[in-house]
Amino acid sequence: MTIHNPSRGEIGKLLKNAKRIAVVGLSDNPERTSYMVSEAMQKAGYEIIPVNPNAKEILGVPSVGSLKEIKGHVDIVNVFRRSQFLPEIAREFAEIDADIFWAQLGVENEEAYGFLKEKGYTVIMDRCIKVEHAMTK
């Protein structure tokens, strides 16, 4: 199976309509890419929900241990974990019924992609949300 991302125009529309981004694997280390990207998205006006069982708080927001602990609707689940973890995260994503599954640059998994597409979800893989956001302004 080949992974097909939405067009840049479609991604722009998705980002314009989104408000809440749950970030799986968000590090509390300011030197890490996940922190820098999430901080930029937070400064751009998005509500960031850190998903990291090993941190109490990241970017001034209490961290949750899993997607299932999040109260309320999530627009985008942005994943900063290695590709082999995507199927497990995709199953949890389907349980919370968020809108968009987004795997960061360098992260993709055909099994997770197929599972989510079969269920009718919007899936974006191997793209940086910060770069896409900057390009669609």
BAFI-3210 file (N, C-alpha, C; in Angstrom, 3 decimals, decimal comma, padded with zeros to 6 digits):
// residues 137
n [1|2|3|4|5|6|7|8|9|10|11|12|13|14|15|16|17|18|19|20|21|22|23|24|25|26|27|28|29|30|31|32|33|34|35|36|37|38|39|40|41|42|43|44|45|46|47|48|49|50|51|52|53|54|55|56|57|58|59|60|61|62|63|64|65|66|67|68|69|70|71|72|73|74|75|76|77|78|79|80|81|82|83|84|85|86|87|88|89|90|91|92|93|94|95|96|97|98|99|100|101|102|103|104|105|106|107|108|109|110|111|112|113|114|115|116|117|118|119|120|121|122|123|124|125|126|127|128|129|130|131|132|133|134|135|136|137]
n.u [000,838|000,502|001,271|-000,775|-000,862|-003,062|-003,570|-001,470|-003,092|-005,461|-004,413|-003,819|-006,434|-007,378|-005,671|-006,443|-008,998|-008,606|-008,194|-007,356|-004,551|-003,276|-000,253|001,588|004,248|005,531|008,282|009,728|012,031|013,522|015,321|014,588|013,034|010,247|009,384|010,114|008,613|005,990|005,851|005,999|003,588|001,810|002,298|001,276|-001,349|-002,729|-004,225|-002,252|-001,924|-000,042|001,065|002,514|003,619|005,707|006,136|005,159|004,276|004,315|005,339|003,872|001,486|-000,533|000,540|-000,748|-001,084|-001,960|-003,832|-006,481|-006,940|-007,550|-009,777|-012,662|-013,022|-010,559|-008,768|-006,456|-004,140|-000,880|002,003|005,033|006,706|008,586|008,278|007,481|005,732|003,365|001,032|-000,125|-000,662|-002,429|-004,645|-005,467|-006,043|-008,298|-010,113|-010,618|-011,721|-010,697|-010,043|-007,903|-005,060|-001,742|001,467|004,743|007,510|009,519|008,304|006,344|003,936|002,716|000,809|-000,581|-001,539|-003,245|-005,157|-006,360|-007,293|-009,140|-011,107|-011,988|-010,646|-008,793|-005,491|-002,154|001,176|004,730|005,254|005,995|004,223|004,606|006,077|004,219|002,140|003,360|003,678|001,117|000,032]
n.v [-001,183|002,210|005,285|008,054|011,414|014,169|016,951|019,900|022,170|021,097|020,279|022,772|023,803|021,978|022,586|025,233|024,894|023,437|023,325|022,114|020,249|017,174|015,984|013,263|011,800|014,120|015,856|017,039|018,382|021,254|021,233|019,284|018,260|017,778|019,391|021,991|022,238|021,921|024,058|026,196|025,809|026,202|028,902|029,873|029,808|027,430|024,993|023,025|019,703|017,879|014,542|012,429|010,058|010,277|012,845|015,666|018,212|020,144|022,784|024,502|023,216|020,698|017,336|014,371|010,794|009,140|009,090|008,518|009,750|012,353|015,042|016,000|016,978|016,196|017,684|017,223|014,593|014,584|012,870|012,082|009,736|006,696|005,004|002,278|002,291|003,339|001,702|000,879|003,381|004,361|002,683|003,490|006,145|005,806|004,999|007,325|008,909|011,194|013,789|014,023|012,148|012,579|011,982|012,840|014,304|011,919|009,814|007,070|004,477|001,723|-000,180|001,135|003,309|002,037|000,861|003,145|004,594|002,777|003,041|005,518|007,861|010,980|010,988|011,897|011,534|011,504|014,269|017,574|019,321|021,976|023,073|022,670|024,279|026,811|027,049|027,296|029,634]
n.w [000,000|-000,821|000,692|000,666|000,976|001,827|-000,468|-000,538|-000,403|000,705|003,170|004,235|004,614|006,525|008,671|009,157|010,181|012,470|016,053|018,468|019,284|019,978|021,133|020,664|022,282|022,884|023,952|027,034|026,810|025,725|023,599|021,840|018,754|018,792|020,889|020,013|017,616|018,601|020,381|018,574|017,203|019,282|019,820|017,481|017,973|018,462|020,634|022,580|023,577|025,606|025,256|027,145|029,195|030,983|031,823|033,785|033,110|030,143|028,110|029,714|030,076|031,571|031,279|029,703|030,111|028,071|024,940|025,547|027,965|027,510|027,812|026,090|022,573|020,076|017,498|015,871|016,021|016,601|015,899|017,404|017,515|017,025|013,860|014,153|016,280|015,408|014,564|017,039|018,236|016,340|016,730|019,287|018,702|017,023|018,934|020,408|018,528|017,085|014,619|012,665|011,875|012,311|011,370|012,090|010,184|008,600|009,816|009,279|008,521|006,974|007,836|009,928|008,458|006,540|008,276|009,466|007,193|006,180|008,071|007,485|008,219|008,081|007,116|007,593|006,803|007,390|007,239|008,316|010,687|011,429|009,300|007,222|008,171|008,070|005,317|004,383|005,135]
ca.u [000,000|001,234|000,692|-001,125|-001,269|-003,904|-002,796|-001,060|-004,290|-006,336|-003,745|-004,028|-007,816|-007,454|-004,992|-007,241|-010,177|-008,208|-007,914|-006,695|-003,599|-002,667|001,063|002,065|005,703|006,063|009,357|009,833|013,363|013,411|016,228|014,012|012,184|008,831|009,157|010,207|007,480|004,771|005,898|005,662|002,153|001,137|002,422|000,422|-002,739|-003,326|-004,147|-001,403|-002,129|001,097|000,802|003,800|003,422|006,885|006,256|004,007|003,831|005,174|004,860|002,908|000,228|-000,413|000,691|-001,554|-000,343|-002,429|-004,890|-007,771|-007,079|-007,890|-011,198|-013,119|-012,655|-009,216|-008,799|-005,293|-003,185|000,419|002,808|006,499|007,227|009,146|007,283|006,947|004,685|002,167|-000,191|-000,685|-001,188|-003,585|-005,785|-005,921|-006,619|-009,643|-010,968|-011,028|-012,420|-010,180|-010,282|-006,748|-003,886|-000,599|002,781|005,739|008,516|010,338|007,506|005,236|003,727|001,623|-000,236|-001,375|-002,202|-004,349|-006,148|-007,081|-008,000|-010,281|-012,115|-012,434|-009,959|-007,786|-004,173|-001,006|002,397|006,022|005,176|006,139|003,057|005,084|006,413|002,958|001,427|004,047|003,493|-000,288|-000,428]
ca.v [000,000|003,468|006,323|009,265|012,520|015,178|017,987|021,018|023,008|020,413|020,344|024,149|023,906|021,191|023,343|026,420|024,489|022,747|024,154|021,329|019,259|016,292|015,635|012,008|011,771|015,471|015,862|018,239|018,925|022,315|020,978|018,249|018,743|017,752|020,568|023,201|022,264|022,126|025,428|027,068|025,661|026,839|030,352|030,185|029,856|026,112|024,419|021,834|018,762|016,956|013,143|011,869|009,522|010,527|014,270|016,247|019,406|020,552|024,041|025,102|022,468|019,374|016,240|013,172|009,572|008,511|009,830|008,260|010,615|013,716|015,413|016,804|016,581|016,502|017,863|016,571|013,868|014,727|011,817|012,136|008,459|005,940|004,413|000,979|002,504|003,924|000,889|000,950|004,736|004,461|002,015|004,372|007,297|005,426|004,916|008,656|009,503|012,509|014,016|013,878|011,450|013,209|011,459|013,846|014,060|010,735|008,805|006,517|003,058|001,305|-000,877|002,179|004,072|001,228|000,720|004,409|004,927|001,862|003,589|006,804|009,006|011,738|010,571|012,591|010,914|011,980|015,704|018,385|020,191|023,373|023,450|022,751|025,455|027,996|027,109|027,504|030,920]
ca.w [000,000|-000,863|001,537|-000,080|001,829|001,171|-001,169|000,325|-000,227|001,665|004,469|004,692|005,118|007,762|009,726|009,470|010,951|013,702|017,230|019,512|018,787|020,980|020,603|021,243|022,290|023,095|024,941|027,865|026,549|024,703|022,474|020,964|017,667|019,193|021,743|019,183|016,696|019,386|020,891|017,442|016,933|020,418|019,584|016,325|018,434|018,684|021,975|022,546|024,678|025,633|025,597|027,556|030,550|031,824|032,151|034,489|032,403|029,024|027,519|030,629|030,019|032,189|030,330|029,943|029,831|026,829|024,243|026,199|029,144|027,085|027,910|024,964|021,207|019,566|016,040|015,263|016,865|015,938|016,508|017,411|018,001|015,898|012,955|014,591|017,292|014,796|014,616|018,394|018,420|015,439|017,379|020,360|017,993|016,582|020,131|020,862|017,393|016,684|013,188|011,774|012,392|011,649|011,768|011,740|009,153|008,842|010,518|008,489|008,725|006,084|008,600|010,603|007,397|006,023|009,352|009,629|005,946|006,123|008,977|006,948|008,818|007,342|007,593|007,015|007,317|006,888|006,987|009,520|010,848|011,499|007,920|006,461|008,667|007,533|003,867|004,021|005,690]
c.u [000,884|000,509|000,477|-001,591|-002,235|-003,004|-002,432|-002,253|-005,241|-005,738|-003,929|-005,411|-007,964|-006,830|-005,770|-008,422|-009,841|-007,910|-007,059|-005,816|-003,032|-001,346|001,605|003,583|006,323|007,068|009,313|011,209|013,266|014,321|015,641|013,074|010,721|008,476|009,122|009,008|006,188|004,706|005,504|004,165|001,327|001,156|001,558|-001,064|-003,428|-003,214|-003,357|-001,682|-000,972|000,658|002,157|003,655|004,577|007,074|004,990|003,390|004,829|004,546|003,775|001,565|000,425|-000,371|-000,242|-000,740|-000,730|-003,531|-006,230|-008,005|-007,505|-009,399|-011,545|-012,547|-011,240|-009,306|-007,682|-004,516|-001,881|001,403|004,308|007,030|007,775|008,024|006,681|005,850|003,365|000,930|-000,891|-001,320|-002,430|-004,822|-006,350|-006,594|-008,063|-010,612|-011,433|-011,721|-011,999|-010,344|-009,113|-005,598|-002,688|000,690|003,845|006,707|009,383|009,587|006,357|005,160|002,508|000,487|-001,161|-002,171|-003,431|-005,485|-007,004|-007,867|-009,252|-011,434|-012,570|-011,761|-009,041|-006,437|-003,097|000,230|003,624|005,959|005,332|004,979|003,461|005,411|005,135|002,172|002,040|003,790|002,062|-000,838|-000,802]
c.v [001,248|004,493|007,577|010,322|013,431|016,208|019,094|021,945|022,405|020,477|021,740|024,342|023,166|021,964|024,592|026,071|023,851|023,747|023,402|020,243|018,478|015,817|014,414|011,972|013,144|015,445|017,146|018,894|019,969|022,113|019,991|018,868|018,798|018,983|021,840|023,339|022,569|023,537|026,422|027,007|026,305|028,366|030,795|030,136|028,525|025,722|023,122|020,993|017,775|015,539|012,497|011,388|009,814|011,990|014,753|017,387|019,735|021,791|024,689|024,403|021,113|018,289|015,086|011,950|008,890|009,361|009,695|009,140|012,040|013,931|016,284|016,340|017,026|016,599|017,083|015,824|013,872|013,794|012,020|010,867|007,725|005,218|003,115|001,121|003,004|003,019|000,952|002,324|004,932|003,811|002,882|005,626|006,994|005,360|006,287|009,440|010,947|012,633|013,629|013,186|011,971|012,636|012,409|013,379|012,859|009,603|008,364|005,020|002,647|000,614|000,142|002,979|003,313|001,093|001,986|004,799|004,063|002,374|004,990|008,040|009,710|011,389|011,335|011,957|011,518|013,448|016,436|019,374|021,671|023,890|023,627|023,992|026,739|028,159|027,440|028,818|031,878]
c.w [000,000|-000,005|000,691|000,902|001,084|000,473|-000,177|000,598|000,798|003,073|005,070|005,283|006,449|008,923|010,122|010,378|012,293|014,822|018,257|018,899|019,966|020,380|021,347|021,134|022,426|024,237|025,768|027,724|025,421|023,486|021,456|019,929|018,084|020,027|020,884|018,247|017,465|019,955|019,790|017,146|018,055|020,224|018,406|016,706|018,661|020,153|021,859|023,783|024,652|026,040|025,857|028,997|031,507|032,217|032,842|033,684|031,304|028,399|028,380|030,682|030,704|031,107|030,707|029,539|028,535|026,205|024,959|027,430|028,788|027,177|026,702|023,636|020,842|018,038|015,352|016,338|016,080|016,649|016,289|018,072|016,794|015,139|013,473|015,642|016,690|014,824|015,981|018,646|017,543|016,062|018,508|019,778|017,592|017,767|020,602|019,746|017,120|015,166|012,281|012,499|011,614|012,205|011,222|010,660|009,529|009,524|009,615|008,703|007,906|006,822|009,277|009,577|006,883|007,021|009,457|008,383|005,798|006,984|008,566|007,533|007,823|007,962|006,831|007,640|006,655|006,453|008,317|009,599|010,862|010,096|007,103|006,881|008,088|006,036|003,469|004,567|004,594]
res [m|t|i|h|n|p|s|r|g|e|i|g|k|l|l|k|n|a|k|r|i|a|v|v|g|l|s|d|n|p|e|r|t|s|y|m|v|s|e|a|m|q|k|a|g|y|e|i|i|p|v|n|p|n|a|k|e|i|l|g|v|p|s|v|g|s|l|k|e|i|k|g|h|v|d|i|v|n|v|f|r|r|s|q|f|l|p|e|i|a|r|e|f|a|e|i|d|a|d|i|f|w|a|q|l|g|v|e|n|e|e|a|y|g|f|l|k|e|k|g|y|t|v|i|m|d|r|c|i|k|v|e|h|a|m|t|k]
***
